């Protein structure tokens, strides 16, 4: 029930956002044009309704194209990259967390502070350094380890995924380190230690189970952060993804469709996760 | 706070950029040094963009303007607007958050659902979508002044994520309002306003400071991202000349614009896009250093006192003879 309310209101929010430029235009002219705002939302909704028939004007080909079969390909490519990178980020963050947890305290602090400052590297820099690195390696050794821009119809995967996962992985790592360290102070860890279980066993089996829930709920923000990065990534690698499509054909309708294409899978993942964790660990407080 | 090395380093970097920016403008005026050719023995050996060298530590752009000068001139726009955007956002969002956490407890579900929808919209895209009509120069030229546009941009960018920040603060306030001491002061007859002012605000001051720092960092990143759309701080100069049109240009020398208008030269002249981004990265680093220092000063780590071993008695190794001598001496003392 609660879920349904959130779903509905999220949709309402997205629709309200899609009309915002109209409102801003009005504000620039010095008046609050609420009427135009409502009208523009109405027109967007009525335009988009029979979704198979909706066409957008494409700047590159200079003619109208049908939105639906075309956009599906862009969406699937973007979502693939996004979720691949997210999965990789989660995997590496967890791996490093467990590894650091097994280290003694002083080493742990040092690693944490180094990674903390790495987090402040902007994504643009990561992408640019990756591209420059590929060029440099190519010049030196004549080995092209990956294409740095998409030309024509081909798709590149691993370099963009690597660029996209790096910063979220560090963010998630910091988050999960915090959770794990909090978990370490709990009574059951002490009990387990007193019973003679090894450190690795306690971290991997007992603490992991509890910490992963809280990390899951906080990872939503990371995914949001990745959305913005994805956009930059597509632009700099010239990848045929939904963000690039949106930039070329910007209109409230395309915006709406694109945002929904992220919203639905993300909402599904998080709702399923919430449902799963709540069912299994009902006793535990969920933050 | 002022004794923490992290904080001082971070503050130093930001202060260097800001003060340097104003000093540079005072010393050299607001046009950076221009070099058209480098000549050696009367022959031109390099034309712009010049690579980094002694006279131009960071190289020059394609028109021969010194990149270091441009970056210094631009520092004040970028840093000050990032600080202003985050500050304005906090000013609006924090009171709203408190309202949400205290007065509007019942309505919180649907309001946060509404704000949640923002989490599915890539922020950069949203910003560019909203700001396009402000910053892109129309064919007949701007009708607004540069400072006016910067002002509008600051307000709009601040407003963009107000709902998210407000909900965040609201959740925090709602958590706090379940604490026992707040219940106690309610029982004693404190009103909501008093609870906010006297209990919640002091309790959350540190968290708010951290939130502010994070917002500044986020703003830097969004500004850089926006420049990929050719939307620059203070407006984009667009040339509508169909034949010899210049690429879109930033009106001020702010960093995001310096990056956005040159990132296509990454292969040919990598210093052009690289240095502005590096400068942005440095400022972000400065902010996070300051945050870390601030946090350390508020929660000083209880340093584990290394137990200084109690003054040990000197162990003197005696050989047997010495031992006997000592024993004899002690005995004598005892006898005396």
Interface residues (C-beta under 8 A of the other chain):
Chain A: X2 X5 X6 X7 X8 X9 X10 X11 X12 X13 X14 X16 X17 X20 X21 X24 X25 X28 X116 X117 X119 X120 X121 X122 X123 X124 X125 X128 X131 X132 X135 X220 X221 X224 X227 X228 X230 X231 X232 X235 X236 X243 X246 X247 X250 X255 X259 X262 X263 X266 X267
Chain B: X109 X110 X112 X113 X114 X115 X116 X117 X118 X119 X120 X121 X122 X123 X124 X125 X126 X129 X130 X131 X132 X133 X134 X144 X152 X156 X217 X220 X221 X222 X224 X225 X228 X229 X259 X263 X266 X267 X270 X273 X274 X277 X278 X280 X281 X284 X285 X287 X288 X289 X292
